């Protein structure tokens, strides 16, 4: 293994992780891919899969890896600081989320816990990295979608397929910027080597800004359906959410999610465009973005 061009990937079996691995292979790097579940691997000689067990995190046998990408939840990263120290890490690129800002005033306890986890994870990374002399880069994507495996656009699509329509609260004119997983992966790989990115945080928003209602209508169009986005009043939406939450698939739906349909969640990615060459695509679902 050519240690001088080896990259470690935490959360490698996630759908964003798989995109990152493809981009890294294209750049000619050797990859050590870490996953919590056992992985059968493949015929690719450029990728070595290791299962993330507690013993791995402290093992002195960790390969020499100077650059890392973490696409696992940022709040678990601190569990693997000792592993990265043992590998002689020099730069760590980590995914956080713009939810840090978008949900900071949410009254929902689960969303407040998410915000606290994002904030604590970012702060822990900065503190550890500065102590160890490691450069950090934090990337905060907006609404990630792609390959039918995300928890945002794909959930809307599945709902439309099952029920034939989609409920909207009021005008649902809050602005959104969906960002494709491949564009996020491109930014991750770029952030590994760009000198200007060291010790900086970047927003990664999509290449198009559109209303929540338009986003839903595009999802209908992508599966060949005439938009049936039903506008319902707040009181009825609360009842509908309460009923849907009885079903396992929708147990995480909240009325706060509905309220945000009418709030702008827009983030400037100009810094990422300047430093990382970030150039995200507009929001259009391809056949490959459909869930199986």
C-alpha positions in Angstrom: 0.0 0.0 0.0 1.3 3.5 -0.9 1.0 5.2 2.4 1.7 8.6 1.0 -1.6 8.6 -0.9 -3.8 6.6 1.5 -7.1 8.1 2.8 -9.1 6.8 5.7 -12.9 6.9 5.4 -15.2 6.7 8.5 -18.8 5.8 7.7 -17.7 4.3 4.4 -20.8 2.0 3.9 -23.2 5.0 4.0 -24.5 6.2 0.7 -22.4 9.4 0.9 -19.4 7.2 2.0 -19.8 5.1 -1.2 -19.7 8.3 -3.3 -16.6 9.5 -1.5 -14.9 6.2 -2.1 -15.7 6.4 -5.8 -14.2 9.9 -6.0 -11.1 8.9 -4.1 -10.5 5.9 -6.4 -10.8 8.2 -9.4 -8.1 10.4 -7.9 -5.7 7.5 -7.7 -5.7 7.1 -3.9 -5.5 4.0 -1.8 -8.4 3.8 0.6 -8.9 2.3 4.1 -12.7 2.1 4.5 -14.0 1.8 8.1 -17.5 0.5 8.8 -19.3 -0.7 11.9 -20.7 -3.7 10.1 -18.6 -6.4 8.5 -18.0 -5.8 4.8 -17.3 -8.5 2.3 -15.1 -6.1 0.2 -14.7 -6.4 -3.5 -12.2 -7.0 -6.2 -10.9 -3.4 -6.0 -7.3 -3.5 -4.9 -7.4 0.2 -4.0 -9.9 -0.3 -1.1 -9.2 -2.1 2.2 -12.2 -2.6 4.4 -11.9 -2.7 8.2 -14.7 -3.3 10.7 -15.0 -0.5 13.3 -14.8 -2.4 16.6 -13.7 -0.7 19.8 -10.4 -2.6 19.6 -9.7 -1.2 16.2 -10.0 2.4 17.5 -7.1 1.9 19.9 -5.0 -0.7 18.0 -1.3 0.2 17.4 -1.7 -1.7 14.1 -3.7 1.1 12.5 -2.2 1.9 9.1 -0.3 5.1 8.5 -3.1 7.4 7.2 -2.4 11.1 7.2 -5.7 12.2 5.6 -9.2 11.3 6.8 -12.8 11.8 5.7 -15.6 11.3 8.2 -19.1 10.9 6.8 -20.4 9.1 9.9 -22.4 11.3 12.3 -20.1 13.9 13.7 -21.0 13.2 17.3 -19.4 9.8 17.1 -16.1 11.0 15.7 -14.5 11.6 19.2 -14.6 7.8 19.7 -12.0 7.4 17.0 -9.6 10.3 17.9 -7.1 7.9 19.4 -7.2 5.8 16.2 -6.5 8.8 14.0 -3.7 9.9 16.4 -2.1 6.4 16.0 -2.3 6.8 12.2 -0.5 10.1 12.3 -3.5 12.1 11.0 -2.6 15.5 9.5 -5.9 16.6 8.0 -9.5 15.5 8.9 -12.5 16.4 6.7 -15.8 16.0 8.5 -19.5 16.3 7.6 -21.7 18.2 9.9 -25.0 19.8 8.7 -26.7 23.2 8.2 -29.3 21.8 10.7 -27.0 23.3 13.3 -28.5 26.7 12.3 -31.9 25.7 10.7 -33.1 23.8 13.8 -31.4 25.7 16.6 -34.7 27.3 17.8 -36.9 24.2 17.3 -39.1 23.3 20.2 -38.9 19.6 19.3 -36.7 17.7 21.8 -35.3 15.3 19.2 -34.3 18.2 17.0 -32.7 20.0 19.9 -30.7 16.9 20.7 -29.6 16.8 17.0 -28.4 20.4 17.2 -26.6 19.7 20.5 -24.9 16.7 18.9 -23.7 18.7 15.9 -22.4 21.5 18.0 -20.6 19.2 20.5 -19.1 17.2 17.6 -17.8 20.2 15.9 -16.3 21.6 19.1 -14.7 18.3 20.0 -13.1 18.1 16.6 -11.7 21.6 16.8 -10.3 21.1 20.4 -8.8 17.7 19.6 -7.3 18.8 16.3 -5.7 22.0 17.7 -4.2 20.0 20.5 -2.7 17.4 18.1 -1.6 19.9 15.4 -4.1 18.4 12.9 -5.9 20.5 10.3 -9.7 20.2 10.3 -12.3 21.0 7.7 -16.0 21.0 8.5 -18.5 20.7 5.7 -22.2 21.5 6.4 -24.5 20.2 3.6 -28.1 21.3 3.3 -30.7 18.7 2.2 -28.7 15.7 0.9 -30.4 13.5 -1.6 -29.4 10.8 -4.1 -29.6 7.1 -5.1 -32.9 6.6 -3.3 -31.0 6.2 0.0 -31.4 9.6 1.7 -33.9 10.4 4.5 -35.2 13.6 2.9 -36.3 13.6 -0.7 -36.6 9.8 -0.8 -39.0 9.8 2.1 -41.3 12.3 0.2 -41.0 10.1 -2.9 -42.0 7.0 -1.0 -44.9 8.8 0.6 -46.1 10.0 -2.8 -45.9 6.5 -4.2 -47.8 5.0 -1.3 -50.5 7.6 -0.8 -50.8 9.3 -4.3 -50.4 12.8 -2.8 -48.5 14.8 -0.4 -49.8 17.2 2.4 -48.5 20.8 2.5 -48.9 23.3 5.3 -50.1 26.6 3.9 -48.3 28.0 0.9 -45.2 25.9 1.6 -43.1 28.6 0.0 -40.1 28.2 2.3 -36.9 28.1 0.1 -34.8 24.9 -0.1 -31.4 24.0 -1.7 -31.2 20.2 -2.1 -27.6 19.0 -2.7 -26.8 15.7 -4.4 -24.6 13.2 -2.5 -22.1 13.1 -5.4 -21.5 16.9 -5.1 -21.0 16.5 -1.3 -18.5 13.8 -2.0 -16.6 16.0 -4.5 -16.3 18.7 -1.9 -15.0 16.1 0.7 -12.2 15.0 -1.6 -11.3 18.5 -2.7 -11.1 19.6 1.0 -8.4 17.0 1.7 -5.7 18.8 -0.2 -6.7 22.5 -0.7 -4.4 24.5 1.5 -6.9 27.4 2.0 -9.4 25.0 3.5 -7.4 24.1 6.6 -9.2 24.9 9.9 -12.3 26.3 8.1 -16.0 25.4 7.9 -18.1 25.5 4.7 -21.7 25.4 3.8 -22.6 23.0 1.0 -25.9 24.0 -0.6 -27.5 22.8 -3.8 -27.1 24.4 -7.2 -30.7 25.6 -7.2 -33.0 27.4 -4.8 -36.6 26.5 -5.0 -39.7 26.5 -2.8 -40.7 23.5 -0.7 -43.8 23.2 -2.8 -41.8 23.3 -6.1 -39.4 20.7 -4.7 -42.4 18.3 -4.0 -43.8 19.0 -7.4 -40.5 18.0 -9.0 -40.6 14.8 -7.1 -44.1 14.0 -8.5 -42.8 14.8 -12.0 -39.7 12.6 -11.6 -42.0 9.5 -11.2 -44.4 10.5 -13.9 -47.2 11.7 -11.7 -49.3 14.8 -11.9 -48.7 16.8 -8.7 -51.2 16.2 -6.0 -49.8 18.4 -3.3 -52.7 19.0 -1.0 -52.8 22.2 1.1 -54.3 21.6 4.5 -54.8 23.9 7.6 -52.5 23.7 10.6 -55.1 22.0 12.9 -55.7 19.2 10.4 -52.0 18.8 9.7 -51.4 18.2 13.5 -54.0 15.5 13.4 -52.6 13.9 10.3 -49.0 13.9 11.8 -50.3 12.4 15.0 -52.0 9.6 13.0 -49.0 9.0 10.8 -46.6 8.7 13.7 -48.4 5.5 14.7 -46.8 3.9 11.6 -43.1 2.9 12.1 -42.0 4.6 8.8 -43.4 8.0 9.9 -42.6 7.9 13.7 -40.1 10.7 13.3 -42.5 13.1 11.6 -43.3 16.2 13.6 -45.5 19.3 13.3 -42.3 21.3 13.5 -41.1 19.7 10.2 -44.4 21.0 8.7 -43.9 24.5 10.1 -40.6 24.7 8.3 -42.2 24.2 5.0 -42.9 28.0 5.1 -39.4 29.1 6.3 -36.5 29.9 4.1 -33.5 27.5 4.8 -31.0 29.1 2.5 -27.2 29.0 2.8 -24.5 30.6 0.7 -21.9 28.2 -0.6 -19.7 30.9 -2.2 -16.8 30.1 0.1 -16.9 26.5 -0.9 -17.1 27.4 -4.6 -14.0 29.7 -4.2 -11.8 27.4 -2.2 -13.0 23.9 -3.1 -14.2 24.3 -6.7 -17.7 23.4 -5.4 -20.2 23.5 -8.3 -23.4 21.7 -7.3 -26.0 20.6 -9.8 -29.6 21.9 -10.0 -32.3 19.8 -8.4 -33.4 17.1 -10.9 -34.0 13.5 -9.9 -32.6 10.9 -12.3 -33.6 7.3 -12.6 -30.6 6.4 -10.5 -32.0 8.5 -7.6 -35.1 6.5 -7.3 -35.5 4.0 -4.4 -35.8 0.4 -5.4 
